[in-house]
């Protein structure tokens, strides 16, 4: 029987996180701290063998994933973007806390 391992990583800290604002579909950028955390996460996962890497199409998520990928010693594929479910017209957040 094949074994499947999934790793879920939340994006690094964003500007809206520091302001206690709800982001929803607004694409708040990573802070310097968020970038550092993403890089440290990448270092922690650097020896993990990934067959595929998927990310939300939000820039904060793609940036986080790219920092993780760049630190990985074995991953040679491309980041696969998935349109965020939360960005559908019925699920968009209209207010920012």
C-alpha positions as CSV (number, residue, x, y, z in Angstrom):
1,X,0.0,0.0,0.0
2,X,1.4,3.4,-1.0
3,X,1.7,6.1,1.7
4,X,0.9,9.7,1.1
5,X,2.3,12.5,3.2
6,X,0.9,16.0,3.0
7,X,2.5,19.1,4.4
8,X,0.3,22.2,5.0
9,X,2.1,25.5,5.7
10,X,0.3,28.7,6.3
11,X,1.7,31.9,4.7
12,X,4.2,34.0,6.6
13,X,3.2,37.0,8.6
14,X,1.6,39.8,6.5
15,X,1.1,43.5,7.0
16,X,-2.6,42.9,7.7
17,X,-1.6,40.3,10.4
18,X,0.3,43.0,12.2
19,X,-2.8,45.3,12.1
20,X,-5.2,42.5,13.3
21,X,-7.1,42.9,10.0
22,X,-8.9,40.1,8.2
23,X,-7.3,39.6,4.8
24,X,-9.8,37.5,2.9
25,X,-9.0,38.0,-0.8
26,X,-7.0,41.2,-0.2
27,X,-3.4,40.4,-1.0
28,X,-1.5,41.9,1.9
29,X,2.3,41.5,1.4
30,X,4.6,39.5,3.7
31,X,6.4,41.5,6.3
32,X,10.2,41.2,6.9
33,X,9.3,38.9,9.8
34,X,7.0,36.9,7.5
35,X,9.8,36.5,5.0
36,X,12.2,35.4,7.7
37,X,9.7,32.8,9.0
38,X,9.1,31.5,5.5
39,X,12.9,31.1,5.0
40,X,13.2,29.3,8.3
41,X,10.4,27.0,7.4
42,X,12.2,26.3,4.1
43,X,15.4,25.4,6.1
44,X,13.4,23.1,8.3
45,X,11.9,21.3,5.3
46,X,15.1,21.4,3.2
47,X,15.7,17.6,3.4
48,X,12.0,16.8,2.8
49,X,11.4,15.2,-0.6
50,X,8.4,16.8,-2.4
51,X,6.9,15.4,-5.5
52,X,4.6,18.4,-6.0
53,X,4.1,21.8,-4.4
54,X,0.8,23.6,-4.5
55,X,-0.1,27.1,-3.4
56,X,-3.0,29.4,-3.4
57,X,-2.8,32.0,-6.1
58,X,-2.5,34.7,-3.5
59,X,0.9,36.4,-3.6
60,X,1.6,36.0,0.1
61,X,1.1,32.2,-0.2
62,X,3.1,31.9,-3.5
63,X,6.0,33.9,-1.9
64,X,5.9,31.7,1.2
65,X,5.9,28.6,-1.0
66,X,8.8,29.9,-3.2
67,X,11.0,30.6,-0.1
68,X,10.3,27.0,1.0
69,X,11.1,25.6,-2.5
70,X,14.3,27.6,-2.9
71,X,15.7,26.1,0.3
72,X,14.7,22.5,-0.7
73,X,17.6,20.3,-1.6
74,X,15.7,17.9,-3.9
75,X,12.6,19.6,-5.4
76,X,13.1,20.4,-9.1
77,X,9.5,21.0,-10.1
78,X,7.4,24.1,-10.5
79,X,5.0,25.6,-8.0
80,X,1.4,24.8,-9.0
81,X,-1.0,27.6,-8.3
82,X,-4.6,26.9,-7.3
83,X,-7.2,29.6,-7.5
84,X,-8.3,30.3,-3.9
85,X,-11.8,29.1,-3.0
86,X,-12.1,32.2,-0.9
87,X,-11.8,34.3,-4.0
88,X,-15.0,33.1,-5.6
89,X,-17.6,35.8,-5.7
90,X,-19.8,34.0,-3.1
91,X,-17.1,33.7,-0.5
92,X,-15.2,37.0,-0.8
93,X,-14.6,39.0,2.4
94,X,-16.0,42.5,1.9
95,X,-14.7,44.1,5.1
96,X,-11.3,44.1,6.7
97,X,-12.1,43.7,10.4
